[in-house]
């Protein structure tokens, strides 16, 4: 490996293009060496922000050309498994955007393939673990100064969603983040999942029945509710309130300039995840690059965490579509991921 980590970015859509710009302009110790994207227009547009980068339509071709030391997977979730297989075969470190794969069966197949290597090679892109406010909340919970954590109230709101966003994606594309960050915050796995439907938002697209309320019980007894709301119009908002025995902690409130004018007080809100979690994405990618260069390869959620989230998503979909309280049963953690 050269002194500068050569990263191949797979997928040049909105997320991939954002990562290409991030690595090129804001990440030290790394450079985008290859863009793997079957759409030539997207590949060319993304390459403009990383001049001199080679472009390929298949990851196998980029690997065979010897152009990459590590891989960042930013394709839609249904294309992750076909990329992870050859990358693991080549023993490459991988940062894979969520989800690991779209179902627990293929996620388990990834685990089995990865365990043939000497150590974990996959870091999963649950960026909230790198957000300063979420990290501060986790420290408060772990310190115990406000007593034991009793409940978590979570909010996940989008102003709108594209036409490609379907009902199941309320779980697999949105609540998927809470399925990762909640156990990480509370230090306990998810035991059950339930979905409740309030009055439907008439502003929601006809294909969606939302908002929804997702209820979780953790194995340590902590109760969690998640408001998932994708047609809220006003902006993008992700927040959480932790209820302790002797206190309350809140994260995710708008910050910055407050304007008092005309009898009103206003504060700007984010309009997308790109700005809300910009610092988290920067920290996530930088720490991954540093870990790969140091030889530890992973500094964040690993493939086992991704597998657990896939199990939670399956329970969430069952609750969304069939109702009832759905239990999450997972096998014991392999020692490989201890």
C-alpha positions in Angstrom: 0.0 0.0 0.0 1.3 3.5 -0.9 1.5 6.2 1.7 -1.8 7.6 0.5 -4.7 5.1 0.7 -6.2 4.5 -2.8 -9.9 4.3 -2.4 -12.3 2.9 -5.0 -15.8 4.3 -4.6 -18.5 2.0 -5.9 -21.6 4.0 -6.9 -21.6 7.6 -8.1 -25.1 8.6 -7.2 -25.8 11.3 -4.6 -24.1 9.4 -1.8 -21.2 8.2 -3.8 -20.6 11.7 -5.3 -20.7 13.2 -1.8 -18.1 10.7 -0.6 -15.9 11.3 -3.6 -15.9 15.0 -2.9 -15.3 14.3 0.8 -12.3 12.1 0.2 -10.8 14.5 -2.4 -11.2 17.7 -0.4 -11.6 16.9 3.3 -10.0 13.6 4.1 -6.3 13.3 4.8 -4.2 10.3 3.9 -6.5 9.1 1.1 -7.4 9.8 -2.5 -10.1 8.5 -4.8 -8.3 6.2 -7.3 -11.2 4.6 -9.0 -14.9 5.2 -9.5 -17.0 2.1 -10.2 -20.3 3.1 -11.8 -22.2 1.5 -14.7 -23.9 4.7 -15.7 -21.3 6.7 -17.8 -22.9 10.1 -17.2 -22.9 9.7 -13.5 -19.3 8.3 -13.6 -18.1 11.3 -15.6 -19.9 13.8 -13.4 -18.4 12.3 -10.3 -14.9 12.1 -11.8 -15.0 15.9 -12.3 -14.5 16.4 -8.6 -11.5 13.9 -8.5 -9.5 14.7 -11.7 -7.4 11.8 -13.0 -9.5 9.1 -11.4 -9.9 5.9 -13.4 -13.5 4.8 -14.0 -14.8 1.3 -14.3 -18.2 -0.3 -14.7 -17.4 -3.4 -12.6 -15.5 -3.7 -9.3 -13.8 -6.8 -10.6 -12.1 -4.7 -13.3 -10.9 -2.1 -10.8 -9.5 -4.9 -8.6 -7.8 -6.6 -11.5 -6.3 -3.3 -12.7 -4.6 -3.0 -9.2 -6.0 0.5 -8.8 -7.4 0.2 -5.2 -6.2 -0.4 -1.7 -9.7 -0.1 -0.1 -13.3 0.1 -1.2 -16.2 2.4 -0.2 -19.5 1.0 -1.2 -22.2 3.7 -1.9 -24.6 1.9 -4.2 -28.2 1.3 -3.3 -28.6 -1.5 -0.8 -29.7 -4.2 -3.3 -26.4 -4.0 -5.0 -24.2 -4.3 -1.9 -23.8 -8.1 -1.8 -22.5 -8.4 -5.4 -19.8 -5.8 -4.5 -18.9 -7.2 -1.1 -18.1 -10.7 -2.4 -15.3 -9.7 -4.8 -13.9 -7.1 -2.5 -13.7 -9.7 0.3 -12.1 -12.2 -2.1 -9.5 -9.6 -2.8 -9.0 -9.1 1.0 -9.7 -5.3 0.7 -10.8 -3.1 3.6 -14.4 -2.0 3.0 -16.6 0.9 4.2 -20.1 -0.2 3.2 -22.9 2.3 3.4 -26.0 1.0 5.3 -27.5 -1.5 5.0 -24.9 -4.2 5.0 -27.3 -6.1 2.7 -31.0 -6.1 2.3 -31.8 -9.3 4.2 -30.4 -11.3 7.1 -29.7 -14.4 4.9 -27.3 -12.5 2.6 -25.8 -10.6 5.5 -25.0 -13.9 7.2 -23.4 -15.1 4.0 -21.2 -12.0 4.1 -20.2 -12.8 7.7 -19.3 -16.3 6.8 -17.1 -15.1 3.9 -15.5 -12.4 6.1 -14.6 -14.9 8.8 -12.3 -16.7 6.4 -10.0 -13.7 6.7 -7.7 -12.9 9.5 -9.9 -10.2 11.0 -12.9 -8.0 10.3 -12.5 -6.1 7.0 -16.0 -4.4 6.8 -17.1 -1.2 8.5 -20.8 -0.4 8.0 -21.7 3.3 7.4 -24.0 4.0 10.3 -22.8 7.6 10.6 -24.8 8.7 13.6 -22.3 7.0 15.8 -19.8 9.7 14.7 -22.2 12.6 15.3 -20.9 14.8 18.2 -24.4 15.1 19.8 -25.1 11.3 19.7 -21.6 10.6 21.1 -22.2 13.1 23.9 -25.5 11.5 24.7 -23.9 8.1 24.8 -21.3 9.4 27.3 -24.1 10.8 29.5 -25.8 7.4 29.5 -22.7 5.5 30.2 -21.6 7.8 33.0 -24.8 7.3 35.0 -24.7 10.7 36.6 -28.5 11.2 35.9 -29.3 7.6 37.0 -30.3 4.7 34.8 -31.7 5.3 31.4 -35.5 4.6 31.3 -36.8 5.6 27.9 -35.7 7.1 24.6 -38.0 9.3 22.5 -36.6 9.5 18.9 -37.6 11.7 16.0 -36.8 11.1 12.3 -38.4 13.5 10.0 -38.0 14.3 6.3 -39.6 17.2 4.4 -40.5 14.8 1.5 -39.2 11.7 -0.2 -38.6 10.9 -3.9 -41.0 8.7 -6.0 -38.6 5.8 -5.6 -39.3 5.7 -1.8 -41.8 2.9 -1.0 -43.7 1.9 2.1 -41.1 -0.7 3.3 -38.4 2.0 3.1 -39.9 3.7 6.2 -38.1 0.8 7.9 -35.3 -0.3 5.6 -34.1 3.2 4.6 -35.0 5.3 7.6 -35.7 3.5 10.9 -32.7 1.4 10.0 -30.6 4.1 11.5 -32.4 3.9 14.8 -32.1 0.1 14.8 -28.3 0.7 14.9 -27.9 3.8 17.1 -30.4 2.9 19.8 -28.7 -0.3 21.0 -25.4 1.6 20.7 -26.7 4.4 22.9 -28.4 2.2 25.5 -25.9 -0.6 25.6 -28.5 -3.3 25.0 -29.9 -5.3 22.0 -33.4 -4.8 20.7 -35.9 -7.4 22.0 -39.1 -6.6 20.3 -40.5 -4.2 17.6 -44.0 -2.9 17.0 -45.4 -0.4 14.6 -48.4 1.9 15.2 -50.2 4.0 12.7 -51.6 7.4 13.7 -53.9 9.5 11.5 -52.4 9.5 8.0 -50.8 12.7 6.7 -52.9 13.8 3.8 -49.8 15.5 2.3 -48.1 12.1 2.0 -47.8 10.4 -1.4 -50.7 8.0 -2.1 -48.3 5.0 -2.0 -47.3 5.8 1.6 -49.2 5.3 4.9 -47.4 7.5 7.2 -46.3 8.8 9.7 -45.6 5.7 11.8 -44.6 5.2 15.4 -42.1 2.4 15.9 -42.0 1.0 19.4 -39.0 -1.0 20.7 -38.3 -2.8 23.9 -34.6 -3.4 24.7 -33.3 -6.4 26.5 -32.4 -4.2 29.5 -36.0 -3.0 29.8 -35.5 0.4 28.2 -38.5 1.4 26.1 -38.0 3.4 22.8 -40.4 5.2 20.5 -39.5 6.5 17.1 -41.6 8.9 15.2 -40.9 8.2 11.5 -42.4 11.0 9.4 -41.3 11.6 5.8 -43.8 14.3 4.6 -43.4 16.8 7.3 -42.6 19.6 4.8 -40.7 22.0 7.0 -37.2 20.4 6.9 -35.0 17.4 7.9 -34.9 16.7 11.6 -33.3 13.9 13.6 -33.5 14.3 17.4 -33.6 12.2 20.5 -34.7 12.7 24.1 -33.3 10.4 26.9 -35.3 10.0 30.1 -33.2 9.2 33.1 -34.1 8.5 36.8 -33.1 12.0 37.7 -32.8 14.0 34.5 -33.6 14.5 30.8 -31.1 14.9 27.9 -32.1 16.2 24.5 -30.1 16.3 21.2 -30.9 17.4 17.6 -32.4 20.8 18.2 -31.7 23.5 15.5 -28.6 25.5 16.2 -27.1 28.7 14.7 -28.6 32.1 14.1 -31.9 32.9 15.8 -33.8 35.8 14.3 -36.3 37.9 16.2 -38.4 39.8 13.7 -42.0 40.8 13.1 -43.2 39.2 16.4 -41.6 35.9 15.5 -38.5 33.9 16.5 -37.0 31.8 13.8 -34.1 29.3 13.5 -33.0 27.7 10.3 -33.5 23.9 10.1 -31.6 21.4 7.9 -33.3 20.2 4.7 -31.4 17.0 4.2 -29.2 14.4 5.9 -26.2 15.7 3.9 -25.9 18.9 6.0 -27.4 17.5 9.3 -24.7 14.9 9.5 -21.9 16.5 7.5 -19.5 16.4 10.4 -20.4 12.8 11.2 -19.7 11.7 7.7 -16.4 13.5 7.7 -15.4 11.9 11.0 -16.6 8.5 9.9 -14.6 8.4 6.7 -11.5 9.9 8.3 -11.4 7.4 11.1 -11.9 4.6 8.6 -9.0 5.8 6.5 -6.9 6.1 9.6 -7.8 2.6 10.7 -7.0 1.1 7.4 -3.6 2.9 7.2 -2.9 1.7 10.8 -3.8 -1.8 9.9 -6.8 -2.2 12.2 -9.1 -1.8 9.2 -12.3 -1.1 11.2 -13.1 1.8 13.6 -16.8 1.7 13.9 -19.8 -0.6 13.4 -18.7 -3.9 11.9 -20.5 -6.5 9.7 -21.9 -8.2 12.8 -23.6 -4.9 13.7 -24.9 -4.7 10.2 -26.3 -8.3 10.5 -28.2 -7.4 13.7 -29.7 -4.4 12.0 -30.9 -6.6 9.1 -32.7 -8.9 11.7 -34.3 -5.8 13.2 -35.4 -4.5 9.8 -37.1 -7.9 9.0 -39.0 -7.7 12.3 -39.8 -4.0 11.6 -41.2 -4.9 8.1 -43.3 -7.8 9.7 -44.7 -5.3 12.2 -45.3 -2.7 9.5 -47.2 -5.1 7.2 -48.7 -7.6 9.6 -49.0 -5.8 12.9 -48.4 -7.2 16.3 -45.3 -7.3 18.5 -42.4 -8.9 16.6 -39.5 -10.6 18.5 -35.9 -10.4 17.4 -33.9 -13.5 17.9 -30.3 -13.5 16.9 -27.6 -16.1 17.2 -24.7 -15.7 19.5 -22.0 -13.2 18.4 -19.1 -15.1 16.7 -15.9 -14.7 18.6 -14.4 -13.3 15.4 -16.4 -10.1 16.1 -15.7 -9.9 19.9 
